[in-house]
Amino acid sequence: MPLKTIREAKSKILHADSLTSVPWLIHGFSTRPGGFSRAYGKRSLNLGVTREDSQRAVKQNRAAFLGQLGAIRKGREWPLVTLRQIHSDLIHCVAEVPEPRLTGDGLITRTPGLLLAILTADCLPVILVDTKRRAVGVFHAGWRGTVKRIVEKGVGEMRRWFGTRLLDLTAAIGPGVHGCCYTVGPEVRTQFESQFEYGSKLFREVEQSDPVREKYPLLFLTARAPGHSELPKKIFLDLVEANRHQLLAAGVAAKNISTSPLCTSCRTDLLFSYRAEKGVTGRMMAVAGIRP
């Protein structure tokens, strides 16, 4: 099931088709247009505290985003729980906004009126929903978190804390960098292949080309047969498929898993991408909460 785009005022919020039918759930994946930030282009919706943007703009952006989501009660925004994200497999069960802010990459709750959020700019945002017990979880899955099985562990934590049954779980994988653009080193491939039996299927290799080598081949002659040094192959990781496999391995039904077709690196007009923009970019937010 794909994620669908819903236009709200001047911004876009992405919603998973599989989750829009849950009446008590608020969820969404933010995008780039329609905010108050100017650091990353005119009127961008940066929701993360970054070096280039002002805290005032981020505060305005968050208020606008929550308002468009409908996370307003009696004129006040829902409490927002975020993390100091460290690319880990640490998951916290919360019932209120913790002080100080927690460190980790996953949040789960059954408390109504509380909005869980993680920030991304290439890594995958994943939302888990227990449709029967009214419980939600949000997870930050970069390659490090993925190889540590954060989403798979997230399913386990929801079962442990809430008694979640696998047949009641629905998952949505939001926009992130896709296999078309996500190049990694051989050490990343080694880690995945050592951890997952399907690890090798998550990668593809592409021959590199170098116009300088092609024009001046004699500059790159070596003593090795056939006489020229060879460029290493580019290795691409399909992070979306890696996380979908983990959800399946954890027992989530395939029909209950939706994935976004949007690649952050390909769509910098709509999304922020840390890689494509060489580290100077904003942050998107994935949120989930339970209506009171």
C-alpha positions, 0 to 999 in steps of 0.5 A: 500500500502506498502513502498518499499525499494530502494537501493542507493549505500551502503544505503537504502532509503524507498519510499512509492509506492503511492508517487513515481508516483508524478513527482514533489515530493521528499520524503524518509524515511532513514534507518540505514546502509551506513553512516559515524557514528560509535557510533551505529555500523559501518557505520550507517546513524545517521541523528540526533544530539545525545550525542554519535555521532559527529556533523561532522559525522551527517553533512556528513550523512545528505549530503549523504542522501540528495544527494541520494534523489536527493535534490541537485540543482546547486551543493548545497543541498536543504535547510533543515527545522527541528524542536525541537520536543516535542511530541506535536500537534504544526504544522508550515507552512513555506516558508523558513528555520526559524531562530531560529529553530521552536518548534513543531512536524509538518511542511507544505509548498507549497514552491518549493526547500525546504525540510521538515524533522522530526526525529524518532527512534520509533515514526511514521513519516507521510508524507502528499501530496496534489497531485493537489496543490503541497503541502506537510507536515511531522509529528512526531507521537509518542503516545503523538502526536497521542492522541493529533491528530497531523495527523488529525490536519495536514490534517486540516492545509493543508486545511486551508493554501492551500485549499487542497481537501480531495480527492487529499490527499495521506498519507504515514506512515513510519517505527516505533514501531508496535503493536507487540512490543509497550508496554504501561501503563494503563494510555496511554490506558485510554487516547486513550479510552477517546479520540477515540470511536475506542480506545479500538480496538488499544490495546491488552493484553498479560499474563506475565510470570515470570520464578522465580514465576513459580519455587518458587511459595510460595515466591509470596503467598498472602492473596488474593484468590486464594492465589497468587499475579498476574502479571499485563497484558502487554498492546500493542498499535498499533500506526500505526492503530491509525494514519491510523484511524485518517487519515480516520476520517479526510477524507483521502481515504483508498486507498490513505494511505500507511503504512510501514510493518517494526517495528523499535524494530524488525529490529534494523539491518535496523532501529534505535529503542530508546526502543530496544536499551535502549535510546542509538541509532541514528535517522532516517529522513523522508523528503518531498519536492517540486521540483522547 
